[in-house]
Amino acid sequence: MRSQVVKIKNKVGLHARPAAIFVKKSREYESDIILKKEMQEANGKSIIGIMALGAHQDDEITILAKGLDEDVAIVELSELLASIDEDE
């Protein structure tokens, strides 16, 4: 299992559009993907779960990946989450 902490830069946090972008990318991996915010966890392949975390700008999210492609998944998903911006 690999993990990485990422700070949310997006001004509106992980609402519908950024969550959808993350889920779409997460589903490319065989590994299980989990997002954690404080004591809450969400399936990284579930838009509803991600939105339920209530992640806002400047919150820290831990991405966990477990599976055959966990190394690639953790790097690419961390970069994606750190780069999602509402202006794109």
MISE-689855 format. One line per 3 residues: number of its first residue (from 1); for each residue x, y, z of N, C-alpha, C, O. Coordinates in Angstrom, 3 decimals. Layout:
N
NUM	X/Y/Z/X/Y/Z/X/Y/Z/X/Y/Z | ...
END
This chain:
88
1	0.856/-1.184/0.000/0.000/0.000/0.000/0.890/1.231/0.000/1.901/1.293/0.700 | 0.498/2.187/-0.785/1.205/3.476/-0.864/0.239/4.567/-0.449/-0.975/4.427/-0.599 | 0.790/5.667/0.080/-0.055/6.806/0.448/0.689/8.105/0.194/1.918/8.146/0.145
4	-0.090/9.159/0.037/0.466/10.487/-0.203/-0.524/11.516/0.314/-1.726/11.404/0.070 | -0.026/12.515/1.025/-0.862/13.609/1.503/-0.795/14.741/0.479/0.281/15.118/0.015 | -1.966/15.271/0.140/-2.064/16.344/-0.857/-2.938/17.450/-0.285/-3.971/17.175/0.324
7	-2.529/18.694/-0.478/-3.318/19.853/-0.050/-4.218/20.274/-1.208/-3.758/20.410/-2.341 | -5.494/20.479/-0.920/-6.458/20.910/-1.932/-6.220/22.379/-2.252/-6.283/23.232/-1.367 | -5.947/22.669/-3.518/-5.703/24.049/-3.947/-6.939/24.687/-4.567/-7.083/25.910/-4.567
10	-7.823/23.860/-5.092/-9.017/24.350/-5.769/-9.839/25.224/-4.823/-10.116/24.823/-3.692 | -10.226/26.400/-5.273/-10.942/27.370/-4.437/-12.255/26.837/-3.878/-12.685/27.255/-2.803 | -12.891/25.923/-4.594/-14.182/25.398/-4.138/-14.074/23.977/-3.592/-15.095/23.339/-3.339
13	-12.871/23.479/-3.411/-12.688/22.149/-2.833/-13.040/21.031/-3.794/-13.017/21.209/-5.012 | -13.366/19.876/-3.232/-13.703/18.709/-4.053/-15.212/18.582/-4.210/-15.828/17.664/-3.668 | -15.797/19.506/-4.950/-17.228/19.421/-5.246/-17.400/18.553/-6.491/-16.482/17.811/-6.841
16	-18.524/18.620/-7.158/-18.878/17.691/-8.234/-17.855/17.599/-9.372/-17.425/16.496/-9.711 | -17.464/18.707/-9.958/-16.570/18.650/-11.120/-15.193/18.089/-10.771/-14.746/17.154/-11.435 | -14.503/18.617/-9.760/-13.204/18.047/-9.412/-13.295/16.586/-8.954/-12.408/15.784/-9.244
19	-14.359/16.253/-8.247/-14.541/14.869/-7.810/-14.715/13.954/-9.021/-14.175/12.848/-9.049 | -15.463/14.413/-10.015/-15.671/13.621/-11.233/-14.359/13.409/-11.984/-14.112/12.320/-12.503 | -13.532/14.422/-12.043/-12.226/14.306/-12.694/-11.377/13.268/-11.960/-10.736/12.425/-12.588
22	-11.379/13.333/-10.647/-10.589/12.389/-9.848/-11.102/10.962/-10.026/-10.305/10.040/-10.205 | -12.412/10.769/-9.981/-13.006/9.441/-10.135/-12.685/8.862/-11.508/-12.336/7.687/-11.625 | -12.802/9.674/-12.531/-12.510/9.196/-13.893/-11.077/8.664/-13.970/-10.838/7.602/-14.544
25	-10.143/9.390/-13.402/-8.741/8.965/-13.416/-8.541/7.736/-12.527/-7.818/6.817/-12.912 | -9.163/7.701/-11.356/-9.030/6.579/-10.423/-9.474/5.259/-11.039/-8.897/4.206/-10.770 | -10.500/5.334/-11.861/-11.046/4.117/-12.480/-10.127/3.533/-13.547/-10.379/2.436/-14.045
28	-9.066/4.253/-13.903/-8.087/3.728/-14.855/-7.154/2.705/-14.203/-6.448/1.976/-14.900 | -7.151/2.651/-12.872/-6.222/1.789/-12.150/-6.917/0.556/-11.596/-8.086/0.600/-11.213 | -6.180/-0.534/-11.560/-6.680/-1.761/-10.960/-6.687/-1.648/-9.434/-7.518/-2.266/-8.768
31	-5.779/-0.874/-8.892/-5.641/-0.726/-7.441/-6.895/-0.142/-6.805/-7.641/0.608/-7.434 | -7.108/-0.503/-5.549/-8.139/0.147/-4.745/-7.615/1.529/-4.381/-6.448/1.675/-4.015 | -8.460/2.532/-4.479/-8.086/3.915/-4.174/-8.997/4.411/-3.050/-10.221/4.323/-3.142
34	-8.387/4.926/-2.004/-9.129/5.472/-0.864/-8.655/6.903/-0.615/-7.457/7.184/-0.660 | -9.596/7.796/-0.354/-9.269/9.161/0.061/-9.636/9.293/1.535/-10.690/8.826/1.966 | -8.763/9.930/2.297/-9.021/10.153/3.720/-8.898/11.635/4.038/-7.963/12.308/3.605
37	-9.855/12.119/4.799/-9.804/13.481/5.337/-10.111/13.349/6.816/-11.226/13.009/7.211 | -9.105/13.621/7.617/-9.228/13.451/9.063/-9.660/12.017/9.352/-8.930/11.089/9.003 | -10.804/11.799/9.967/-11.254/10.446/10.333/-12.194/9.830/9.295/-12.638/8.694/9.465
40	-12.501/10.563/8.228/-13.416/10.071/7.204/-12.643/9.401/6.071/-11.530/9.810/5.740 | -13.247/8.364/5.479/-12.674/7.690/4.326/-13.714/7.605/3.223/-14.915/7.536/3.485 | -13.232/7.611/1.976/-14.132/7.462/0.835/-13.451/6.637/-0.245/-12.236/6.704/-0.427
43	-14.245/5.869/-0.946/-13.762/5.133/-2.100/-13.392/6.163/-3.173/-14.222/6.986/-3.558 | -12.154/6.117/-3.649/-11.685/7.070/-4.650/-12.305/6.887/-6.013/-12.072/7.689/-6.918 | -13.102/5.829/-6.173/-13.777/5.573/-7.443/-15.271/5.878/-7.346/-16.051/5.481/-8.212
46	-15.666/6.596/-6.272/-17.067/6.936/-6.030/-17.217/8.446/-5.868/-16.715/9.023/-4.904 | -17.900/9.074/-6.799/-18.074/10.529/-6.736/-18.866/10.929/-5.488/-18.557/11.943/-4.863 | -19.868/10.155/-5.126/-20.671/10.466/-3.942/-19.807/10.393/-2.683/-19.885/11.260/-1.813
49	-18.989/9.355/-2.599/-18.110/9.202/-1.447/-17.136/10.355/-1.301/-16.924/10.871/-0.203 | -16.546/10.756/-2.423/-15.576/11.858/-2.397/-16.253/13.160/-1.981/-15.724/13.903/-1.154 | -17.407/13.430/-2.548/-18.105/14.663/-2.200/-18.533/14.662/-0.729/-18.588/15.718/-0.100
52	-18.833/13.488/-0.183/-19.254/13.391/1.214/-18.123/13.745/2.186/-18.384/14.050/3.350 | -16.876/13.708/1.721/-15.757/14.100/2.577/-15.823/15.579/2.952/-15.312/15.982/3.997 | -16.450/16.381/2.104/-16.554/17.814/2.383/-15.203/18.508/2.379/-14.939/19.373/3.213
55	-14.345/18.125/1.434/-12.998/18.706/1.369/-13.045/20.096/0.749/-13.604/20.299/-0.329 | -12.443/21.049/1.462/-12.410/22.439/1.023/-10.977/22.857/0.695/-10.024/22.122/0.952 | -10.851/24.041/0.130/-9.529/24.593/-0.171/-8.664/24.576/1.091/-9.126/24.906/2.183
58	-7.424/24.193/0.918/-6.403/24.108/1.967/-6.552/22.905/2.907/-5.731/22.729/3.807 | -7.586/22.075/2.715/-7.674/20.826/3.475/-6.612/19.861/2.961/-6.242/19.888/1.787 | -6.130/19.010/3.859/-5.192/17.969/3.454/-5.941/16.656/3.310/-6.701/16.252/4.190
61	-5.711/16.001/2.184/-6.336/14.726/1.860/-5.225/13.696/1.714/-4.199/13.972/1.093 | -5.424/12.513/2.281/-4.485/11.419/2.088/-5.054/10.484/1.035/-6.188/10.018/1.147 | -4.252/10.214/0.009/-4.635/9.256/-1.019/-3.919/7.948/-0.703/-2.704/7.931/-0.505
64	-4.668/6.862/-0.658/-4.091/5.539/-0.455/-4.381/4.684/-1.684/-5.491/4.711/-2.215 | -3.396/3.938/-2.127/-3.567/3.032/-3.259/-3.019/1.673/-2.867/-1.927/1.565/-2.308 | -3.797/0.627/-3.171/-3.363/-0.730/-2.849/-3.691/-1.634/-4.024/-4.855/-1.820/-4.378
67	-2.645/-2.194/-4.622/-2.845/-3.101/-5.745/-1.627/-3.142/-6.644/-0.583/-2.570/-6.330 | -1.775/-3.822/-7.759/-0.661/-4.046/-8.678/-0.058/-2.767/-9.247/1.150/-2.701/-9.475 | -0.878/-1.761/-9.477/-0.378/-0.520/-10.076/-0.376/0.636/-9.078/-0.511/1.795/-9.470
70	-0.224/0.325/-7.789/-0.308/1.347/-6.742/0.757/2.421/-6.868/0.492/3.583/-6.560 | 1.965/2.061/-7.315/3.035/3.058/-7.433/2.680/4.141/-8.447/2.812/5.333/-8.170 | 2.233/3.715/-9.609/1.846/4.669/-10.660/0.605/5.439/-10.225/0.532/6.656/-10.392
73	-0.362/4.730/-9.669/-1.625/5.364/-9.259/-1.386/6.477/-8.253/-1.944/7.565/-8.392 | -0.570/6.222/-7.244/-0.376/7.221/-6.191/0.311/8.471/-6.726/-0.031/9.587/-6.336 | 1.270/8.288/-7.609/1.973/9.437/-8.188/1.028/10.256/-9.064/0.926/11.473/-8.907
76	0.346/9.592/-9.977/-0.511/10.316/-10.923/-1.728/10.940/-10.252/-2.116/12.057/-10.597 | -2.338/10.236/-9.299/-3.504/10.797/-8.616/-3.126/11.950/-7.690/-3.889/12.905/-7.548 | -1.965/11.866/-7.067/-1.496/12.971/-6.221/-1.263/14.221/-7.056/-1.656/15.323/-6.672
79	-0.625/14.037/-8.194/-0.377/15.171/-9.091/-1.685/15.755/-9.593/-1.840/16.974/-9.660 | -2.627/14.890/-9.945/-3.925/15.355/-10.433/-4.668/16.148/-9.361/-5.164/17.243/-9.625 | -4.742/15.597/-8.158/-5.479/16.261/-7.085/-4.859/17.612/-6.741/-5.573/18.572/-6.449
82	-3.541/17.684/-6.775/-2.850/18.940/-6.465/-3.029/19.976/-7.568/-2.884/21.175/-7.330 | -3.347/19.508/-8.780/-3.410/20.438/-9.922/-4.817/20.843/-10.329/-4.978/21.779/-11.111 | -5.841/20.165/-9.820/-7.218/20.494/-10.230/-7.518/21.931/-9.825/-7.399/22.311/-8.660
85	-7.908/22.708/-10.817/-8.219/24.127/-10.590/-9.493/24.450/-11.349/-9.651/24.040/-12.499 | -10.379/25.162/-10.735/-11.660/25.516/-11.331/-11.504/26.353/-12.600/-12.430/26.416/-13.409 | -10.368/26.989/-12.787/-10.167/27.834/-13.953/-9.776/27.050/-15.201/-9.746/27.608/-16.298
88	-9.474/25.750/-15.042/-9.047/24.948/-16.192/-10.208/24.574/-17.067/-10.025/23.899/-18.080
END
